[in-house]
Amino acid sequence: MTMLNMKTTRLLFILAAVMLMALSATSAFGQGKPANTDVIVGFNSAPGASERALLDGVGGTVHGTFSIIPAMSATIPSAAIK
């Protein structure tokens, strides 16, 4: 096998490996709804303990409360989104 053929074969092998990795990554992501979703939940007034309890009640995790708008950032189960 000549040096050019070896380089071409190696390049084709690397390209095939990269394509297989890309395909396996996209198939893992395309399997329906994700388990959790990051959300920003808005309220009519500044959120407090009862609003945090509401998000906790659906299995969510509150990440923070906004001071400029009456809202909280959280991660909640996708099934809780209506």
N, CA and C of each residue as an Amber inpcrd file, in Angstrom:
protein
   246
   0.8440000  -1.1660000   0.0000000   0.0000000   0.0000000   0.0000000
   0.8980000   1.2400000   0.0000000   0.5990000   2.1870000  -0.8520000
   1.4230000   3.3900000  -0.9310000   1.0960000   4.3300000   0.2200000
   1.9670000   5.3080000   0.4400000   1.7800000   6.2720000   1.5220000
   0.4900000   7.0740000   1.3280000   0.1730000   7.4410000   0.0700000
  -1.0430000   8.1990000  -0.2110000  -2.2820000   7.3740000   0.1180000
  -2.2810000   6.1060000  -0.2400000  -3.4210000   5.2420000   0.0660000
  -3.5870000   5.0570000   1.5680000  -2.4850000   4.9710000   2.3010000
  -2.5600000   4.8120000   3.7550000  -3.1580000   6.0640000   4.3950000
  -2.7370000   7.2390000   3.9050000  -3.2850000   8.4910000   4.4360000
  -4.7650000   8.6050000   4.1140000  -5.1510000   8.2400000   2.9100000
  -6.5490000   8.3080000   2.5040000  -7.3870000   7.3430000   3.3360000
  -6.8770000   6.1370000   3.5390000  -7.5910000   5.1460000   4.3370000
  -7.7400000   5.6170000   5.7680000  -6.6920000   6.1840000   6.3350000
  -6.7380000   6.6900000   7.7040000  -7.7430000   7.8340000   7.8130000
  -7.7350000   8.7330000   6.8330000  -8.6680000   9.8510000   6.8360000
 -10.1140000   9.3620000   6.7490000 -10.3770000   8.4030000   5.8940000
 -11.7310000   7.8560000   5.7710000 -12.1680000   7.1700000   7.0580000
 -11.2470000   6.4680000   7.7010000 -11.5670000   5.8180000   8.9650000
 -11.9240000   6.8490000  10.0300000 -11.1600000   7.9200000  10.1250000
 -11.4260000   8.9720000  11.1030000 -12.7600000   9.6410000  10.8230000
 -13.0400000   9.9370000   9.5560000 -14.3220000  10.5470000   9.1960000
 -15.4940000   9.6340000   9.5520000 -15.3410000   8.3360000   9.3000000
 -16.4050000   7.3860000   9.6310000 -16.6320000   7.3290000  11.1430000
 -15.5510000   7.3540000  11.9130000 -15.6750000   7.3260000  13.3710000
 -16.3830000   8.5810000  13.8790000 -16.0310000   9.7400000  13.3380000
 -16.6690000  10.9940000  13.7500000 -18.1480000  10.9800000  13.3980000
 -18.4840000  10.4740000  12.2260000 -19.8900000  10.4140000  11.8220000
 -20.6810000   9.4770000  12.7390000 -20.0940000   8.3500000  13.1150000
 -20.7830000   7.4250000  14.0130000 -21.0080000   8.0570000  15.3850000
 -20.0130000   8.7890000  15.8790000 -20.1860000   9.4640000  17.1690000
 -21.2750000  10.5230000  17.0820000 -21.3200000  11.2670000  15.9880000
 -22.3370000  12.3050000  15.8210000 -23.7240000  11.6850000  15.7410000
 -23.8550000  10.5970000  15.0330000 -25.1580000   9.9320000  14.9180000
 -25.6180000   9.3740000  16.2550000 -24.7140000   8.8040000  17.0260000
 -25.1240000   8.2490000  18.3120000 -25.5150000   9.3560000  19.2730000
 -24.8680000  10.5080000  19.1990000 -25.2190000  11.6310000  20.0750000
 -26.5940000  12.1810000  19.7160000 -26.9070000  12.3190000  18.4390000
 -28.2070000  12.8590000  18.0540000 -29.3270000  11.8740000  18.3510000
 -29.0750000  10.5840000  18.2570000 -30.1380000   9.6250000  18.5580000
 -30.4330000   9.6040000  20.0540000 -29.4510000   9.8780000  20.8980000
 -29.6910000   9.9200000  22.3340000 -30.5440000  11.1260000  22.6990000
 -30.3860000  12.2370000  21.9870000 -31.1450000  13.4360000  22.2920000
 -32.5450000  13.3930000  21.7080000 -32.7870000  12.5950000  20.7050000
 -34.0700000  12.5970000  20.0310000 -35.0510000  11.5820000  20.5690000
 -34.9260000  11.2010000  21.8280000 -35.8010000  10.1660000  22.3720000
 -36.8940000  10.7490000  23.2480000 -37.6750000  11.6530000  22.7100000
 -38.8110000  12.1950000  23.4410000 -38.4460000  13.3860000  24.2980000
 -39.3530000  13.6950000  25.2220000 -39.1820000  14.8380000  26.1060000
 -38.0190000  14.6210000  27.0710000 -37.2940000  15.6850000  27.3590000
 -36.2660000  15.5490000  28.3900000 -36.9270000  15.3830000  29.7530000
 -36.2130000  14.7910000  30.6890000 -36.7720000  14.5430000  32.0130000
 -37.0770000  15.8440000  32.7440000 -36.2040000  16.8450000  32.6200000
 -36.3770000  18.1180000  33.3090000 -36.2420000  19.2740000  32.3300000
 -36.8550000  20.4020000  32.6880000 -36.8070000  21.5910000  31.8430000
 -36.5030000  22.8060000  32.7100000 -35.5830000  23.6490000  32.2490000
 -35.2920000  24.9090000  32.9260000 -36.3670000  25.9200000  32.5400000
 -36.9340000  26.5900000  33.5460000 -38.0310000  27.5290000  33.3010000
 -37.8430000  28.8060000  34.1120000 -38.5310000  29.8420000  33.6920000
 -38.7150000  31.0530000  34.4790000 -40.2130000  31.1650000  34.6920000
 -40.6250000  31.1800000  35.9590000 -42.0430000  31.2050000  36.3060000
 -42.3750000  32.5890000  36.8400000 -43.3190000  33.2580000  36.1870000
 -43.7300000  34.5960000  36.6020000 -44.9400000  34.5600000  37.5080000
 -45.0170000  35.5290000  38.4100000 -46.1220000  35.6420000  39.3550000
 -46.6970000  37.0570000  39.3040000 -47.8520000  37.2710000  39.9400000
 -48.4720000  38.5950000  39.9620000 -47.7740000  39.5440000  40.9320000
 -47.1560000  38.9930000  41.9690000 -46.4130000  39.8090000  42.9370000
 -45.1160000  39.0800000  43.2750000 -44.2740000  39.7230000  44.0490000
 -42.9660000  39.1400000  44.3800000 -43.1410000  37.7500000  44.9920000
 -42.4570000  36.7540000  44.4520000 -42.6050000  35.3940000  44.9710000
 -41.9740000  35.2430000  46.3500000 -42.5790000  34.3810000  47.1470000
 -42.0910000  34.1150000  48.4930000 -42.1050000  32.6250000  48.7800000
 -42.3230000  32.2980000  50.0350000 -42.2830000  30.9070000  50.4790000
 -43.3790000  30.0530000  49.8390000 -44.5700000  30.6120000  49.6680000
 -45.6610000  29.8110000  49.0890000 -45.4080000  29.4960000  47.6090000
 -44.8090000  30.4320000  46.8920000 -44.4810000  30.1820000  45.4770000
 -43.3520000  29.1510000  45.3650000 -42.3960000  29.2410000  46.2680000
 -41.3120000  28.2400000  46.2930000 -41.9000000  26.8580000  46.5920000
 -42.8590000  26.7980000  47.5320000 -43.5110000  25.5300000  47.8730000
 -44.2860000  24.9700000  46.6840000 -44.8590000  25.8560000  45.8660000
 -45.5800000  25.4270000  44.6670000 -44.6260000  24.7070000  43.7070000
 -43.4570000  25.2820000  43.4980000 -42.4820000  24.6590000  42.6040000
 -41.8970000  23.3860000  43.2170000 -41.6700000  23.4070000  44.5120000
 -41.1920000  22.1990000  45.1950000 -42.2260000  21.0850000  45.1010000
 -43.4990000  21.4530000  45.1510000 -44.5890000  20.4800000  45.1170000
 -44.6840000  19.6980000  43.8170000 -44.2110000  20.2840000  42.7270000
 -44.2290000  19.5540000  41.4450000 -42.8990000  18.8640000  41.1820000
 -42.0140000  18.8690000  42.1910000 -40.7190000  18.2080000  42.0300000
 -39.6550000  19.1150000  41.4640000 -39.8640000  20.4230000  41.5450000
 -38.9120000  21.3740000  40.9830000 -37.8090000  21.7530000  41.9420000
 -36.7800000  22.3730000  41.3790000 -35.6690000  22.9210000  42.1450000
 -35.5510000  24.3930000  41.7970000 -35.7240000  25.2540000  42.7790000
 -35.6390000  26.6970000  42.5470000 -34.1740000  27.0990000  42.5360000
 -33.7900000  27.8490000  41.5050000 -32.4040000  28.3060000  41.3800000
 -32.2310000  29.7500000  41.8430000 -33.2850000  30.5330000  41.7700000
 -33.1590000  31.9210000  42.1800000 -34.4550000  32.6870000  42.0110000
 -34.4810000  33.8710000  42.6060000 -35.6180000  34.7750000  42.5120000
 -35.1360000  36.0720000  41.8840000 -35.9020000  36.5820000  40.9530000
 -35.5470000  37.8380000  40.2950000 -36.0560000  39.0080000  41.1280000
 -35.2890000  40.0960000  41.1480000 -35.7100000  41.2560000  41.9320000
 -36.4330000  42.3010000  41.0820000 -36.1600000  42.3440000  39.7980000
 -36.7690000  43.3520000  38.9280000 -38.1670000  42.9250000  38.4710000
 -38.3470000  41.6350000  38.2440000 -39.6530000  41.1090000  37.8420000
 -40.0920000  40.0760000  38.8850000 -41.3890000  39.9000000  39.0870000
 -41.8510000  38.9020000  40.0570000 -41.7790000  37.4930000  39.4610000
 -40.5920000  36.8860000  39.5250000 -40.3990000  35.5810000  38.8990000
 -39.3030000  34.8010000  39.6100000 -39.3070000  33.4760000  39.3500000
 -38.2820000  32.5710000  39.8680000 -37.7440000  31.7350000  38.7120000
 -36.4540000  31.4140000  38.7670000 -35.8990000  30.4630000  37.8160000
 -35.8410000  29.1150000  38.5150000 -36.1820000  28.0680000  37.7840000
 -36.2410000  26.7330000  38.3890000 -36.0560000  25.6670000  37.3190000
 -35.8130000  24.4690000  37.7750000 -35.8260000  23.2820000  36.9250000
 -36.9670000  22.4210000  37.4170000 -37.8730000  22.0620000  36.5050000
 -39.0320000  21.2440000  36.8960000 -39.1450000  20.0420000  35.9700000
 -39.8100000  18.9840000  36.4270000 -40.0280000  17.8330000  35.5390000
 -40.8370000  18.2630000  34.3120000 -40.4560000  17.7720000  33.1670000
 -41.1630000  18.1310000  31.9280000 -42.6280000  17.7400000  31.9990000
 -42.9460000  16.6870000  32.7120000 -44.3380000  16.2430000  32.8150000
 -45.1970000  17.2500000  33.5750000 -44.5810000  18.1290000  34.3620000
 -45.3410000  19.1300000  35.1280000 -45.7510000  20.3270000  34.2900000
 -45.2000000  20.4440000  33.0820000 -45.5290000  21.5580000  32.2090000
 -46.8120000  21.2620000  31.4570000 -47.7630000  22.1720000  31.5400000
 -49.0490000  21.9700000  30.8690000 -49.1710000  22.8710000  29.6840000
